[in-house]
């Protein structure tokens, strides 16, 4: 058991459920989960449905999905949230101050979305959506830190995390199914204005939440004790690399939106994709591996760090470089395998996420209400079911065995959609063999809807299972949390490759169709299966070597 896991275990023998239910921390956590899920589902899902109805080109939709890279790069500015905002700090505190500012920005930006039209103002709409994504990712950092810091016996961390997931899934229902169904009977501007109101109500959760006790993020590792030049140089290299990657992506997005015809996202990804991954992941990891050979920076040393440029560099080092240094120091050469696994585990189902609505609505011709029912009601229920099955597997079979089942299931789930794109013959055979076709028909679903519901249900069970297994694996990696920074680093890496590859995927769909795209996504799953097998073997060797 890791140090973090041991620290999070309740220290009392009997749970005081009355105190848990009436604790305002748990109520606030439900609101925070909703506040985190609403902007994400709007930007990464619902907005693409609007783009589809507005006849926006698939390649352009793929490029615009790079807005989601804000969630992949949120660890860049996560150290900033260890400061207190002067405007709100005096009456809200550090964590709640950041959360409420982000919520205000998100609410206003969603309102602005309701006043734009993708057919005539795609550039403005993209800019506003990017603001939503950036503020939402920042809010997530503050919420993660709040959850970790307020946890106690009456509001255990595991319980708060579960309540957060509940709020998040409720937001998926409201911002996903609710938005699509509402649009079916009103319009997209009305839907986004309503979503802005719902988002604005989450401010009440922030006002009612308790502010955690002040905490300080302490450095655990440094290149060499007292060697400020190496800290400054390492931060400069990493920030420069990330700055270049961000500039390359944003420049191409602007060009793709404003140029007719748009440049090839496939060509951009083929050339710049490996360079961006190298600059944002491989270079920092290599630098961190070199730094990990240095000494230890004690808490006292941290408190004596300098001011000015060097002080800023020291704090950026602690927030950005140090989590990777700690990982490299602890795992050694095995950290290469761990990073590759983190980068690729979710790619088989995250890479095509922005094209789900274009597939359901544009290619298959389902209505917004039908997609909302199948994807955001049945889909969310099946995701929760997949998480429940995963919990059983984790207890019964262990973490790595569960990771392997999740990797295989997530890859194979893509074949359901490939079959659906080709007419659904295999899905029909399955429904007939299991007699589920009669069961679904009893609830008024015709053969066409039965295929869609079956494909989405199977995919969401698989991805819910795989996601829960992956969270368990990521949690096992952290020996000590640096506030929410280390968690932000790990979760950010999981989104990078899949999000980056979406631009090229739009071109692939245009050239070869959805069926080939889903088959390609299934093949990508073989990469994660390979790395899971290697990591499973590494852990097996490590455990038996310790005996």
C-alpha positions as CSV (number, residue, x, y, z in Angstrom):
1,X,0.0,0.0,0.0
2,X,1.3,3.4,-0.9
3,X,1.9,6.1,1.7
4,X,-0.9,8.2,0.3
5,X,-3.4,5.3,0.3
6,X,-2.4,4.5,3.9
7,X,-2.9,8.1,5.0
8,X,-6.4,8.2,3.4
9,X,-7.7,5.2,5.3
10,X,-10.2,6.0,8.0
11,X,-8.6,5.8,11.4
12,X,-11.8,4.9,13.3
13,X,-13.6,1.6,13.6
14,X,-17.2,2.8,13.3
15,X,-18.5,5.1,10.6
16,X,-20.7,8.0,11.8
17,X,-23.1,8.0,8.9
18,X,-25.2,10.8,10.4
19,X,-22.2,13.1,10.5
20,X,-21.4,12.2,6.9
21,X,-24.8,12.9,5.5
22,X,-25.3,16.2,7.3
23,X,-21.7,17.4,6.7
24,X,-21.7,20.5,4.4
25,X,-18.5,19.3,2.8
26,X,-20.4,16.4,1.1
27,X,-23.1,18.7,-0.1
28,X,-20.6,21.2,-1.5
29,X,-18.7,18.3,-3.2
30,X,-21.9,17.4,-5.1
31,X,-22.1,20.9,-6.4
32,X,-18.4,21.0,-7.2
33,X,-18.8,17.8,-9.2
34,X,-21.6,19.3,-11.2
35,X,-19.6,22.5,-11.7
36,X,-16.7,20.5,-13.1
37,X,-18.8,18.3,-15.4
38,X,-21.1,20.9,-16.9
39,X,-18.5,22.9,-18.9
40,X,-16.6,19.8,-19.9
41,X,-19.6,18.1,-21.5
42,X,-20.7,21.3,-23.2
43,X,-17.3,22.0,-24.7
44,X,-16.2,18.5,-25.7
45,X,-19.6,17.0,-26.6
46,X,-22.7,19.2,-26.9
47,X,-20.9,21.9,-28.9
48,X,-19.9,19.4,-31.5
49,X,-23.5,18.4,-31.9
50,X,-24.2,22.1,-32.7
51,X,-21.3,22.1,-35.2
52,X,-22.7,19.0,-36.8
53,X,-26.1,20.6,-37.4
54,X,-24.5,23.8,-38.6
55,X,-22.7,21.6,-41.3
56,X,-19.2,22.4,-40.0
57,X,-16.6,20.3,-41.8
58,X,-15.4,17.2,-40.0
59,X,-11.7,18.2,-40.3
60,X,-12.5,21.5,-38.7
61,X,-14.4,19.8,-35.9
62,X,-11.4,17.7,-35.3
63,X,-9.1,20.7,-35.1
64,X,-11.5,22.6,-32.9
65,X,-11.6,19.6,-30.5
66,X,-8.0,20.7,-29.6
67,X,-9.7,23.2,-27.2
68,X,-9.8,20.2,-24.9
69,X,-6.0,20.4,-24.7
70,X,-6.6,22.9,-21.9
71,X,-7.4,19.9,-19.7
72,X,-4.3,18.1,-20.9
73,X,-2.0,21.0,-20.1
74,X,-3.6,22.2,-16.9
75,X,-0.6,21.2,-14.9
76,X,1.3,24.0,-16.5
77,X,-0.5,26.7,-14.4
78,X,-1.4,24.5,-11.5
79,X,1.3,26.0,-9.2
80,X,-0.4,29.4,-9.7
81,X,-3.4,28.1,-7.6
82,X,-1.2,27.7,-4.6
83,X,-1.4,31.5,-4.2
84,X,-4.4,33.5,-2.9
85,X,-6.3,35.9,-5.1
86,X,-6.2,39.4,-3.6
87,X,-9.8,40.1,-4.6
88,X,-11.5,37.1,-3.1
89,X,-8.9,35.9,-0.6
90,X,-10.0,38.1,2.3
91,X,-13.5,36.7,2.5
92,X,-13.5,33.4,0.6
93,X,-9.9,32.1,1.1
94,X,-7.5,30.5,-1.3
95,X,-9.4,27.5,-2.8
96,X,-12.9,28.9,-2.8
97,X,-11.6,32.2,-4.2
98,X,-10.2,30.5,-7.3
99,X,-13.2,28.3,-7.7
100,X,-15.7,31.1,-7.6
101,X,-13.7,33.3,-10.0
102,X,-13.6,30.4,-12.5
103,X,-17.3,29.7,-12.1
104,X,-18.1,33.4,-12.9
105,X,-15.9,33.3,-16.0
106,X,-17.4,30.0,-17.2
107,X,-21.0,31.2,-16.7
108,X,-20.4,34.5,-18.6
109,X,-18.5,32.7,-21.4
110,X,-21.4,30.1,-21.8
111,X,-23.8,33.0,-22.1
112,X,-21.6,34.5,-24.8
113,X,-21.8,31.2,-26.7
114,X,-25.6,31.5,-26.8
115,X,-25.2,34.7,-28.7
116,X,-23.0,33.3,-31.4
117,X,-23.6,31.3,-34.6
118,X,-21.1,28.7,-35.8
119,X,-22.1,29.3,-39.4
120,X,-21.1,33.0,-39.4
121,X,-19.0,33.4,-36.2
122,X,-17.0,30.2,-35.9
123,X,-13.8,32.0,-34.9
124,X,-15.5,34.0,-32.1
125,X,-17.3,30.9,-30.9
126,X,-14.0,28.9,-30.8
127,X,-12.3,31.6,-28.8
128,X,-15.1,31.8,-26.2
129,X,-15.2,28.0,-26.0
130,X,-11.4,28.0,-25.4
131,X,-12.0,30.4,-22.5
132,X,-14.6,28.0,-21.1
133,X,-12.1,25.1,-21.3
134,X,-9.3,27.1,-19.7
135,X,-11.4,28.3,-16.8
136,X,-12.9,24.9,-16.4
137,X,-9.5,23.2,-16.3
138,X,-8.4,25.8,-13.7
139,X,-11.5,25.2,-11.7
140,X,-10.8,21.4,-11.7
141,X,-7.3,22.0,-10.2
142,X,-8.8,24.1,-7.3
143,X,-11.6,21.5,-6.7
144,X,-9.1,18.7,-6.6
145,X,-7.0,20.6,-4.1
146,X,-10.1,21.5,-2.0
147,X,-11.3,17.8,-1.9
148,X,-7.9,16.6,-0.8
149,X,-7.5,19.3,1.9
150,X,-10.9,19.2,3.5
151,X,-11.1,15.4,3.8
152,X,-11.5,14.2,7.4
153,X,-13.2,11.4,9.4
154,X,-16.6,12.8,8.8
155,X,-16.0,13.4,5.1
156,X,-13.4,10.8,4.0
157,X,-11.5,11.4,0.8
158,X,-13.0,8.2,-0.9
159,X,-16.5,9.4,-0.1
160,X,-15.9,12.9,-1.4
161,X,-14.4,11.4,-4.6
162,X,-17.5,9.2,-5.1
163,X,-19.8,12.2,-4.5
164,X,-17.8,14.2,-6.9
165,X,-18.3,11.5,-9.6
166,X,-22.0,11.6,-8.8
167,X,-22.2,15.3,-9.4
168,X,-20.1,15.0,-12.5
169,X,-22.4,12.3,-14.0
170,X,-25.5,14.5,-13.2
171,X,-23.9,17.3,-15.1
172,X,-23.4,14.9,-18.0
173,X,-27.1,14.1,-18.0
174,X,-28.1,17.8,-17.8
175,X,-25.4,19.2,-20.2
176,X,-25.7,16.2,-22.5
177,X,-29.1,14.5,-22.7
178,X,-30.9,17.5,-21.3
179,X,-29.2,19.9,-23.7
180,X,-30.0,17.8,-26.8
181,X,-33.6,17.2,-25.8
182,X,-34.1,20.9,-25.0
183,X,-32.6,21.9,-28.4
184,X,-35.0,19.5,-30.1
185,X,-37.9,21.7,-29.0
186,X,-36.2,25.2,-28.7
187,X,-32.9,26.2,-30.2
188,X,-29.2,26.0,-29.5
189,X,-29.0,29.6,-28.1
190,X,-31.7,28.9,-25.6
191,X,-30.0,25.7,-24.6
192,X,-26.6,27.3,-23.9
193,X,-28.3,30.2,-22.1
194,X,-30.1,27.6,-19.9
195,X,-26.8,25.8,-19.3
196,X,-25.2,29.1,-18.2
197,X,-27.9,29.6,-15.6
198,X,-27.4,26.0,-14.3
199,X,-23.6,26.7,-14.2
200,X,-24.2,30.0,-12.3
201,X,-26.2,28.2,-9.6
202,X,-23.1,26.2,-8.7
203,X,-21.7,29.4,-7.2
204,X,-24.1,28.6,-4.2
205,X,-22.1,25.5,-3.5
206,X,-18.9,27.5,-3.4
207,X,-20.4,30.1,-1.0
208,X,-21.7,27.3,1.3
209,X,-18.5,25.2,1.2
210,X,-16.0,25.4,4.1
211,X,-12.5,26.7,3.2
212,X,-9.8,24.2,4.1
213,X,-7.0,25.1,6.4
214,X,-4.0,26.8,4.7
215,X,-1.5,24.4,3.3
216,X,1.9,24.8,1.7
217,X,3.2,22.7,-1.2
218,X,6.6,21.4,-0.1
219,X,9.2,20.3,-2.4
220,X,10.4,16.7,-2.1
221,X,13.3,16.5,-4.6
222,X,15.7,18.9,-6.2
223,X,18.6,18.4,-8.6
224,X,21.2,19.4,-6.0
225,X,20.7,21.0,-2.7
226,X,21.2,24.7,-3.0
227,X,21.9,24.7,-6.7
228,X,19.5,27.3,-7.8
229,X,21.0,27.5,-11.3
230,X,19.8,24.0,-12.2
231,X,16.3,24.7,-11.0
232,X,16.2,27.9,-13.0
233,X,17.6,26.2,-16.1
234,X,15.2,23.2,-15.9
235,X,12.1,25.4,-15.5
236,X,13.3,27.6,-18.4
237,X,13.7,24.5,-20.7
238,X,10.4,23.0,-19.8
239,X,8.4,26.3,-20.1
240,X,10.1,27.1,-23.4
241,X,9.2,23.7,-24.8
242,X,5.6,23.9,-23.7
243,X,5.4,27.5,-24.9
244,X,6.5,26.4,-28.4
245,X,4.0,23.5,-28.4
246,X,1.1,25.8,-27.4
247,X,2.0,28.4,-30.0
248,X,2.2,25.7,-32.8
249,X,-1.3,24.3,-31.8
250,X,-3.0,27.7,-31.4
251,X,-1.5,29.0,-34.6
252,X,-2.8,26.1,-36.6
253,X,-6.2,26.2,-35.0
254,X,-6.5,29.9,-36.0
255,X,-5.4,29.1,-39.5
256,X,-7.8,26.2,-39.8
257,X,-10.7,28.3,-38.8
258,X,-9.9,31.4,-40.9
259,X,-8.5,29.9,-44.1
260,X,-10.5,28.5,-47.0
261,X,-9.9,25.7,-47.7
262,X,-8.4,24.8,-44.3
263,X,-4.9,23.3,-44.1
264,X,-4.6,19.6,-43.7
265,X,-4.8,18.6,-40.0
266,X,-3.5,15.1,-41.0
267,X,-0.3,16.6,-42.4
268,X,0.1,18.9,-39.4
269,X,-0.3,16.0,-36.9
270,X,2.0,13.7,-38.9
271,X,4.8,16.3,-38.8
272,X,4.2,18.3,-35.6
273,X,2.5,15.6,-33.5
274,X,5.6,13.7,-32.6
275,X,7.5,17.0,-32.0
276,X,4.8,18.3,-29.7
277,X,4.7,15.0,-27.7
278,X,8.5,15.1,-27.5
279,X,8.5,18.8,-26.3
280,X,5.7,18.4,-23.8
281,X,6.4,14.9,-22.4
282,X,9.6,13.3,-23.5
283,X,11.9,16.3,-23.0
284,X,10.6,17.0,-19.4
285,X,10.8,13.3,-18.5
286,X,14.3,13.1,-19.8
287,X,15.3,16.2,-17.9
288,X,13.6,15.0,-14.8
289,X,15.4,11.6,-15.0
290,X,18.7,13.5,-15.1
291,X,17.7,15.7,-12.2
292,X,16.6,12.7,-10.2
293,X,20.2,11.8,-9.7
294,X,20.6,14.8,-7.4
295,X,20.1,15.3,-3.7
296,X,17.1,16.0,-1.5
297,X,15.5,19.4,-0.7
298,X,14.2,19.5,2.8
299,X,11.1,21.4,3.9
300,X,13.4,23.9,5.7
301,X,15.2,24.5,2.4
302,X,11.9,25.1,0.7
303,X,10.9,27.8,3.2
304,X,14.2,29.6,2.5
305,X,13.8,29.8,-1.3
306,X,14.6,33.1,-2.8
307,X,12.4,35.8,-4.1
308,X,12.2,37.4,-7.5
309,X,13.0,35.5,-10.7
310,X,14.7,32.7,-8.7
311,X,11.9,32.4,-6.3
312,X,9.4,32.1,-9.1
313,X,11.6,29.5,-10.8
314,X,11.8,27.5,-7.5
315,X,8.1,27.4,-7.2
316,X,7.5,26.5,-10.8
317,X,10.1,23.8,-10.3
318,X,8.3,22.4,-7.3
319,X,4.9,22.5,-9.2
320,X,5.9,21.5,-12.7
321,X,9.2,19.6,-12.7
322,X,9.3,18.1,-9.2
323,X,6.4,15.6,-9.7
324,X,8.1,14.1,-12.6
325,X,11.5,14.1,-10.8
326,X,9.9,12.2,-7.9
327,X,8.4,9.6,-10.3
328,X,11.7,9.2,-12.1
329,X,13.7,8.9,-8.9
330,X,11.3,6.3,-7.4
331,X,10.8,4.1,-10.5
332,X,14.2,4.6,-12.3
333,X,14.3,3.3,-15.9
334,X,10.8,1.8,-15.3
335,X,9.4,5.3,-15.4
336,X,9.7,5.2,-19.2
337,X,7.2,2.3,-19.3
338,X,4.9,4.0,-16.8
339,X,4.8,7.3,-18.8
340,X,4.1,5.4,-22.0
341,X,1.3,3.5,-20.4
342,X,-0.2,6.7,-19.0
343,X,-0.1,8.4,-22.4
344,X,-1.7,5.5,-24.3
345,X,-4.2,3.7,-22.0
346,X,-7.2,5.9,-22.9
347,X,-6.4,6.7,-26.5
348,X,-8.5,3.9,-28.0
349,X,-11.7,5.6,-26.8
350,X,-10.7,9.2,-26.1
351,X,-9.3,9.9,-29.6
352,X,-12.7,9.8,-31.4
353,X,-14.9,11.4,-28.6
354,X,-15.6,14.7,-30.5
355,X,-16.9,12.7,-33.5
356,X,-19.6,10.8,-31.6
357,X,-22.3,13.4,-32.3
358,X,-21.3,13.9,-35.9
359,X,-21.5,10.1,-36.2
360,X,-24.9,9.7,-34.5
361,X,-26.6,12.8,-36.0
362,X,-24.7,13.4,-39.2
363,X,-23.9,10.0,-40.5
364,X,-26.7,7.8,-39.0
365,X,-29.4,10.5,-39.0
366,X,-30.7,10.2,-35.4
367,X,-32.5,13.1,-33.9
368,X,-31.1,15.1,-31.0
369,X,-33.7,13.6,-28.6
370,X,-32.8,10.0,-29.7
371,X,-29.1,10.6,-29.2
372,X,-29.7,12.3,-25.9
373,X,-31.7,9.3,-24.6
374,X,-29.2,6.7,-25.9
375,X,-25.9,8.5,-25.2
376,X,-26.6,10.6,-22.2
377,X,-29.2,8.6,-20.3
378,X,-28.6,4.9,-21.1
379,X,-24.9,5.7,-21.7
380,X,-24.4,7.3,-18.2
381,X,-26.2,4.4,-16.5
382,X,-24.0,1.9,-18.3
383,X,-20.9,3.9,-17.4
384,X,-21.9,3.7,-13.7
385,X,-22.5,-0.1,-14.2
386,X,-19.0,-0.5,-15.7
387,X,-17.5,1.4,-12.7
388,X,-19.3,-1.0,-10.3
389,X,-18.1,-4.1,-12.2
390,X,-14.6,-2.7,-12.1
391,X,-14.7,-2.2,-8.3
392,X,-15.5,-5.9,-8.0
393,X,-12.6,-6.9,-10.3
394,X,-10.2,-4.7,-8.4
395,X,-11.0,-6.4,-5.1
396,X,-11.2,-9.9,-6.6
397,X,-8.5,-10.0,-9.2
398,X,-6.1,-7.1,-8.4
399,X,-5.2,-3.9,-10.1
400,X,-3.1,-5.0,-13.1
401,X,-5.5,-7.9,-14.1
402,X,-8.3,-5.3,-14.0
403,X,-6.2,-2.9,-16.1
404,X,-5.8,-5.6,-18.7
405,X,-9.5,-6.5,-18.9
406,X,-10.2,-2.7,-19.2
407,X,-7.7,-2.2,-22.0
408,X,-9.1,-5.2,-24.0
409,X,-12.7,-4.3,-23.4
410,X,-12.2,-0.6,-24.4
411,X,-10.4,-1.6,-27.7
412,X,-13.1,-4.2,-28.6
413,X,-15.9,-1.8,-27.9
414,X,-14.9,0.2,-30.9
415,X,-15.8,-2.7,-33.1
416,X,-19.5,-2.3,-32.0
417,X,-19.5,1.2,-33.6
418,X,-17.6,-0.1,-36.7
419,X,-20.4,-2.7,-37.1
420,X,-23.1,0.0,-36.5
421,X,-21.5,2.1,-39.2
422,X,-21.7,-0.8,-41.6
423,X,-25.4,-1.5,-40.9
424,X,-25.3,-3.4,-37.6
425,X,-25.6,-6.9,-38.9
426,X,-23.5,-8.4,-36.0
427,X,-25.4,-6.3,-33.4
428,X,-28.7,-7.6,-34.9
429,X,-27.5,-11.2,-34.6
430,X,-26.5,-10.6,-30.9
431,X,-29.9,-9.0,-30.1
432,X,-31.7,-11.9,-31.8
433,X,-29.6,-14.6,-30.1
434,X,-30.0,-13.0,-26.6
435,X,-33.7,-12.1,-27.3
436,X,-32.9,-8.6,-26.2
437,X,-34.6,-7.3,-29.4
438,X,-37.9,-8.4,-27.9
439,X,-37.0,-6.8,-24.6
440,X,-36.1,-3.4,-26.2
441,X,-39.1,-3.6,-28.4
442,X,-41.3,-3.9,-25.3
443,X,-40.0,-0.4,-24.3
444,X,-40.9,1.0,-27.8
445,X,-37.4,0.9,-29.3
446,X,-37.4,-0.1,-33.0
447,X,-34.5,-2.1,-34.6
448,X,-32.7,1.1,-35.5
449,X,-32.7,2.5,-32.0
450,X,-32.0,-0.9,-30.5
451,X,-28.7,-1.1,-32.5
452,X,-27.7,2.4,-31.3
453,X,-28.6,1.7,-27.6
454,X,-26.7,-1.6,-27.7
455,X,-23.6,-0.1,-29.2
456,X,-23.6,2.8,-26.8
457,X,-24.3,0.5,-23.8
458,X,-21.5,-1.8,-24.6
459,X,-19.1,1.0,-25.2
460,X,-20.0,2.8,-22.0
461,X,-19.7,-0.3,-19.8
462,X,-16.2,-0.9,-21.3
463,X,-15.0,2.7,-20.9
464,X,-16.5,3.0,-17.5
465,X,-14.7,-0.1,-16.4
466,X,-11.4,1.0,-18.1
467,X,-11.6,4.5,-16.6
468,X,-12.1,3.3,-13.1
469,X,-9.2,0.8,-13.4
470,X,-7.0,3.6,-14.7
471,X,-7.8,5.9,-11.8
472,X,-6.9,3.1,-9.4
473,X,-3.6,2.7,-11.2
474,X,-2.8,6.4,-11.3
475,X,-3.6,6.6,-7.6
476,X,-1.1,3.9,-6.9
477,X,1.7,5.9,-8.5
478,X,1.6,8.8,-6.1
479,X,3.8,8.4,-3.1
480,X,2.9,11.9,-1.9
481,X,0.5,14.5,-3.3
482,X,1.9,17.9,-4.0
483,X,-1.5,19.5,-3.3
484,X,-3.3,18.8,-6.6
485,X,-0.3,19.3,-8.8
486,X,0.9,15.8,-9.1
487,X,-2.6,14.5,-9.8
488,X,-3.0,17.2,-12.4
489,X,0.2,16.0,-14.1
490,X,-0.9,12.4,-14.3
491,X,-4.4,13.1,-15.5
492,X,-3.1,15.6,-18.0
493,X,-0.8,13.1,-19.6
494,X,-3.7,10.7,-20.2
495,X,-5.4,13.3,-22.4
496,X,-2.5,14.5,-24.5
497,X,-2.0,11.9,-27.2
498,X,-5.7,11.2,-27.8
499,X,-6.6,14.9,-28.0
500,X,-3.7,15.7,-30.3
501,X,-4.7,12.9,-32.7
502,X,-8.2,14.1,-33.2
503,X,-7.3,16.6,-35.9
504,X,-6.0,13.9,-38.2
505,X,-8.9,11.6,-37.4
506,X,-11.3,14.1,-39.0
507,X,-9.4,13.7,-42.3
508,X,-9.4,9.9,-41.9
509,X,-13.2,9.9,-41.5
510,X,-13.7,12.1,-44.6
511,X,-11.4,9.9,-46.7
512,X,-12.3,6.4,-45.5
513,X,-15.5,6.6,-43.5
514,X,-16.5,6.0,-39.9
515,X,-16.2,2.2,-40.0
516,X,-12.5,2.3,-40.9
517,X,-12.0,5.0,-38.2
518,X,-13.5,2.8,-35.5
519,X,-11.4,-0.2,-36.7
520,X,-8.3,2.0,-36.5
521,X,-9.2,3.1,-33.0
522,X,-9.6,-0.5,-32.0
523,X,-6.1,-1.2,-33.4
524,X,-4.7,1.7,-31.3
525,X,-6.0,-0.2,-28.3
526,X,-3.3,-2.9,-28.9
527,X,-0.7,-0.3,-27.9
528,X,-2.1,0.1,-24.5
529,X,-2.6,-3.7,-24.1
530,X,1.1,-4.2,-24.9
531,X,2.2,-1.6,-22.3
532,X,-0.2,-3.0,-19.7
533,X,1.3,-6.4,-20.2
534,X,4.8,-5.1,-19.7
535,X,3.8,-3.1,-16.6
536,X,2.1,-6.1,-15.2
537,X,5.2,-8.2,-15.7
538,X,7.4,-5.4,-14.2
539,X,5.3,-5.3,-11.1
540,X,5.3,-9.1,-10.8
541,X,9.1,-9.1,-11.0
542,X,9.3,-6.3,-8.4
543,X,7.0,-8.0,-6.0
544,X,8.7,-11.3,-6.2
545,X,12.2,-9.8,-5.9
546,X,11.2,-8.2,-2.6
547,X,10.2,-11.6,-1.1
